[in-house]
């Protein structure tokens, strides 16, 4: 049980000795560095254009910094372990604005739907940049984060599992299509060493995954299921499962993980959110591409904040806007850009598709394994 608790939060592998063990020793990139960038931008354009087409979204600007007191910054989980970068800004004013670098635009997007006047069935997509300073930096976790953060206005009747699944299928269609487009333009990506991109996702609820592997901690359960089904969407992340632990810790004020879905599943299940995970044939590991979900109502937000011991958040402007029906019901998520490039371009490390800071220990490991990390 201790292992299960330790596995709830804190992405990464935790030691560079382990990173050294898991990174491939027989790696050769399929494209040179410049062609990798060309293929990357082919994927980027395809996903932005087709995500907007499939979900009826419009590309909009997104903040890099937000006012701390607005309550719109993303705290990623509910244990307070990942804190944002904070600094004073604005000369000539007293007090100065306490600004934070965003960790994700998750909560900003929902008020933005009202700001941009989006109607039911319409939404926004952003080319989001963020900093998460409290990550262990390994092959697929970076302090610099880029995401397609998107949000769409829905009705109360659409707050159900079938609507969630239908949206997930559209997103997977776009991701797979981007990979096929890149392969058409860069045939070297069709290497027989790696299997084709799966055509369809397998859906599984976190409760069913636990029942399938009851003695394993979360990451090992995920690894087992994607070895069997190489692209999955795990539903219901945040609610406490039958073993007394949530599948993973989730923030209490955006995704709805408390709503009962028993009427749809016939089981004691909760949650209208989930993650797309794939089997990465290069690293031979689980690989998360996106986290998304139907967002909280004012009732479910209060329930989740109470469970999380964070009812004091209710006084913040973002939470007040939800309580007072100032912003619409929505569904949304964040698709990791670098993670997606890494998966579709068959690279072994985020540093091959994005430029950020890496510790010397990691760079030394990569050099030894023929992994060219950009600096």
C-alpha positions in Angstrom: 0.0 0.0 0.0 2.9 2.4 0.7 3.9 2.0 -3.0 0.4 3.0 -4.1 0.4 6.1 -2.0 3.9 7.1 -3.3 2.7 6.7 -6.9 -0.2 9.2 -6.6 1.7 12.3 -7.6 5.1 13.5 -8.6 5.8 12.7 -12.3 9.2 11.4 -13.3 11.5 8.6 -12.5 13.2 10.2 -9.5 16.8 9.1 -10.0 19.2 9.5 -12.9 20.4 6.0 -12.3 16.9 4.8 -13.2 16.8 7.2 -16.2 20.1 5.6 -17.5 18.5 2.2 -17.2 15.3 3.0 -19.1 16.6 5.0 -22.0 17.4 2.8 -25.0 21.0 1.9 -25.7 20.5 1.1 -29.4 18.9 4.4 -30.3 19.2 6.1 -33.7 17.0 9.1 -34.5 14.9 8.6 -37.7 15.4 12.2 -38.8 18.3 14.6 -38.5 17.8 17.6 -36.3 16.6 20.0 -38.9 14.2 17.6 -40.5 12.9 16.8 -37.0 12.0 20.5 -36.7 10.4 20.5 -40.1 8.3 17.4 -39.3 7.5 18.9 -35.9 5.9 22.0 -37.5 4.1 19.8 -40.0 2.5 18.1 -37.0 1.8 21.4 -35.2 0.0 23.0 -38.1 -2.0 19.8 -38.7 -3.2 19.5 -35.1 -4.1 23.2 -34.7 -6.0 23.3 -37.9 -7.8 19.9 -37.5 -8.5 20.2 -33.7 -10.3 23.5 -34.4 -12.2 21.8 -37.3 -13.2 18.7 -35.3 -14.3 20.5 -32.1 -15.4 23.9 -33.6 -12.6 25.9 -31.9 -10.9 29.1 -32.7 -7.2 29.8 -32.0 -6.8 32.6 -29.4 -4.0 34.2 -27.4 -3.3 32.8 -23.9 -1.5 34.4 -20.9 2.0 33.4 -19.8 1.5 35.2 -16.4 -1.6 35.7 -14.3 -2.5 37.6 -11.2 -2.1 35.3 -8.1 -5.2 36.7 -6.5 -7.4 35.7 -9.5 -7.3 32.0 -8.6 -6.9 31.0 -12.3 -3.5 29.4 -12.0 -3.3 25.7 -12.3 -2.0 23.8 -9.2 -1.9 20.5 -11.1 -2.9 18.4 -8.2 -4.4 18.9 -4.7 -1.5 18.2 -2.4 0.2 21.6 -2.9 3.5 20.0 -3.9 3.9 21.9 -7.2 4.0 25.6 -6.7 4.2 28.3 -9.4 6.9 30.8 -9.9 5.8 34.1 -8.3 7.1 37.6 -8.6 6.0 41.3 -8.1 5.4 43.4 -11.3 4.3 46.9 -12.2 6.5 49.9 -11.4 4.8 53.0 -9.9 2.0 51.2 -8.2 1.5 50.2 -4.5 1.1 47.4 -3.9 2.7 45.9 -7.0 0.8 43.1 -8.8 1.7 39.6 -7.5 2.1 37.7 -10.7 2.6 34.0 -11.3 3.9 32.2 -14.3 1.1 29.8 -15.4 1.6 26.0 -14.8 -1.2 25.4 -17.3 -4.1 27.5 -18.7 -6.7 25.0 -17.5 -8.7 27.4 -15.3 -8.0 30.6 -17.5 -9.8 29.0 -20.5 -13.2 28.6 -18.9 -13.7 32.3 -18.1 -12.1 33.0 -21.5 -15.0 31.3 -23.2 -17.3 34.0 -21.8 -14.7 36.7 -22.6 -14.7 35.7 -26.3 -18.4 35.2 -26.4 -18.4 31.5 -27.3 -21.8 29.9 -27.6 -22.8 26.3 -27.0 -20.8 24.1 -29.3 -18.1 26.7 -29.8 -14.7 26.9 -28.1 -11.1 28.1 -28.1 -7.7 26.6 -28.6 -4.4 28.0 -27.4 -0.7 27.6 -28.1 0.1 27.5 -24.4 3.5 27.9 -22.8 4.1 27.3 -19.1 6.8 26.6 -16.4 6.6 23.8 -13.9 9.6 24.2 -11.7 8.8 21.3 -9.3 9.3 18.4 -11.8 12.0 15.8 -11.7 13.6 16.3 -15.2 13.8 13.1 -17.1 13.2 12.0 -20.7 9.6 13.0 -20.8 9.2 15.6 -18.0 10.5 19.2 -18.5 10.2 22.4 -16.5 9.2 24.1 -19.8 5.7 22.9 -20.9 3.9 23.5 -24.2 0.3 22.4 -24.7 -2.6 22.8 -27.0 -5.0 23.9 -24.2 -8.6 23.9 -25.5 -12.1 24.5 -24.0 -15.6 24.2 -25.5 -19.0 25.3 -24.2 -21.4 22.5 -23.5 -24.9 22.0 -22.2 -26.0 20.3 -18.9 -27.3 17.3 -21.0 -23.9 16.8 -22.5 -22.3 16.2 -19.1 -22.1 12.4 -19.6 -19.6 9.7 -20.4 -20.7 9.2 -24.0 -20.1 12.9 -24.8 -16.7 12.6 -23.2 -15.8 9.6 -25.2 -17.0 11.1 -28.5 -14.8 14.1 -27.9 -11.8 11.9 -27.0 -12.3 9.9 -30.3 -12.2 13.1 -32.3 -8.9 14.2 -30.5 -7.3 10.8 -31.2 -8.3 11.1 -34.9 -6.5 14.4 -35.1 -3.3 13.1 -33.3 -3.2 10.0 -35.5 -3.8 12.0 -38.6 -0.9 14.3 -37.8 1.4 11.3 -37.4 0.3 9.9 -40.8 0.8 13.3 -42.4 4.3 13.5 -41.0 5.0 10.0 -42.3 3.8 11.0 -45.8 6.2 13.9 -45.9 9.1 12.2 -44.2 9.0 8.5 -45.2 11.9 7.7 -42.8 9.3 7.8 -40.0 7.7 4.6 -41.4 10.4 2.5 -39.9 9.5 -1.2 -39.5 11.2 -1.2 -36.2 8.2 0.6 -34.7 4.5 -0.5 -35.0 2.0 1.7 -36.7 0.1 4.4 -34.8 -3.1 2.6 -33.4 -6.2 3.4 -35.3 -8.5 3.4 -32.2 -8.4 4.0 -28.5 -9.4 1.5 -25.8 -11.6 3.0 -23.1 -11.3 1.7 -19.5 -12.5 3.1 -16.2 -10.0 3.6 -13.4 -12.1 1.3 -11.2 -12.0 -1.5 -13.9 -8.2 -1.0 -14.3 -7.8 -1.4 -10.5 -10.0 -4.5 -10.5 -7.8 -5.9 -13.3 -4.5 -5.3 -11.5 -5.5 -4.8 -7.8 -2.1 -5.2 -6.2 -0.2 -2.8 -8.6 0.4 0.9 -8.0 -1.1 3.3 -10.6 1.9 3.6 -13.0 2.3 -0.1 -13.1 -1.4 -0.6 -13.8 -1.1 1.9 -16.7 2.0 0.1 -18.1 0.2 -3.2 -18.0 -2.9 -2.0 -19.8 -1.0 -0.2 -22.6 1.1 -3.2 -23.3 -2.1 -5.0 -24.0 -3.8 -2.0 -25.7 -1.2 0.4 -27.0 -3.5 3.5 -26.9 -6.0 3.9 -24.0 -8.2 6.5 -22.4 -8.5 6.0 -18.6 -11.7 7.4 -17.2 -12.4 8.7 -13.7 -9.2 10.1 -12.3 -9.3 11.8 -8.9 -12.1 9.9 -7.1 -11.1 7.5 -4.4 -11.2 4.0 -5.8 -12.1 0.7 -4.0 -8.6 0.3 -2.6 -8.8 3.6 -0.8 -6.7 5.7 -3.2 -7.5 7.8 -6.2 -6.0 6.6 -9.5 -4.0 9.9 -9.4 -4.3 13.2 -7.5 -6.2 15.8 -9.5 -7.0 19.4 -8.7 -10.4 20.0 -7.2 -11.6 23.0 -9.2 -11.6 22.1 -12.9 -12.2 18.5 -14.0 -15.3 16.8 -12.5 -14.1 13.6 -10.9 -16.8 13.3 -8.3 -20.0 12.9 -10.4 -21.5 9.4 -10.2 -21.6 7.6 -13.6 -23.4 4.4 -12.2 -26.4 5.0 -14.5 -24.1 4.7 -17.5 -21.7 2.0 -16.4 -24.0 -0.1 -14.1 -21.2 0.0 -11.5 -20.2 2.3 -8.6 -18.1 4.6 -10.8 -17.3 8.3 -10.7 -15.7 10.9 -12.8 -16.2 12.7 -16.2 -12.5 13.1 -17.0 -9.5 11.0 -18.0 -6.1 10.7 -19.8 -4.9 9.4 -23.1 -1.9 7.1 -22.7 0.1 5.3 -25.4 2.8 2.8 -25.5 6.0 4.5 -26.5 7.9 1.9 -28.7 11.1 3.9 -28.4 11.4 4.1 -24.6 9.2 1.1 -24.1 7.3 2.9 -21.4 3.9 4.4 -20.7 3.5 7.8 -22.4 0.8 10.3 -21.5 -0.4 12.7 -24.3 -3.3 14.5 -22.8 -5.4 15.1 -19.7 -9.0 16.3 -20.2 -12.5 16.3 -18.8 -15.9 17.8 -18.4 -15.5 20.6 -16.0 -17.1 21.1 -12.6 -20.5 22.6 -11.9 -20.8 24.9 -8.8 -22.2 21.9 -6.9 -19.4 19.4 -7.8 -16.7 22.1 -7.3 -17.9 22.7 -3.7 -18.0 18.9 -3.1 -14.5 18.4 -4.5 -13.0 21.3 -2.7 -14.5 20.0 0.6 -13.0 16.5 -0.1 -9.6 18.2 -0.8 -9.8 20.5 2.2 -9.6 23.6 0.0 -13.0 25.3 0.6 -11.1 28.6 1.2 -10.6 28.7 -2.6 -14.3 29.6 -2.9 -13.6 33.2 -2.2 -11.3 33.6 -5.2 -12.7 35.4 -8.4 -12.5 32.2 -10.6 -14.5 30.2 -8.1 -17.0 33.0 -7.5 -17.6 33.2 -11.2 -18.5 29.5 -11.3 -20.7 29.8 -8.1 -22.6 32.8 -9.6 -23.1 31.3 -13.1 -20.8 33.9 -14.7 -19.0 31.4 -16.9 -20.4 28.5 -19.0 -20.4 24.8 -18.5 -17.6 23.3 -20.5 -15.3 20.5 -21.5 -11.6 21.0 -22.0 -8.1 19.6 -21.9 -4.4 20.1 -22.6 -2.5 18.1 -25.2 1.2 18.0 -24.6 2.9 19.4 -27.7 6.4 18.1 -27.0 5.0 14.8 -25.7 3.0 14.4 -29.0 6.0 15.3 -31.2 8.1 12.8 -29.2 5.6 10.0 -29.8 4.8 10.7 -33.4 8.5 11.4 -34.5 9.8 8.3 -32.6 12.3 10.3 -30.4 13.7 9.0 -27.1 13.7 12.4 -25.3 11.8 15.6 -25.0 15.0 17.5 -25.6 15.1 16.3 -29.2 11.9 18.3 -30.0 12.0 21.2 -27.5 14.6 23.6 -26.2 14.9 24.0 -22.4 17.2 23.5 -19.5 18.5 20.0 -18.5 20.8 18.9 -15.7 24.3 17.9 -16.6 23.7 14.3 -15.4 20.9 13.9 -17.9 22.8 15.4 -20.8 25.7 13.1 -20.1 23.4 10.1 -20.1 21.8 11.2 -23.4 25.2 11.8 -25.1 26.3 8.3 -24.2 23.1 6.9 -25.7 23.3 8.8 -29.0 20.4 11.1 -28.0 20.9 14.7 -29.3 19.4 17.1 -26.8 18.9 20.6 -28.1 20.4 23.5 -26.1 
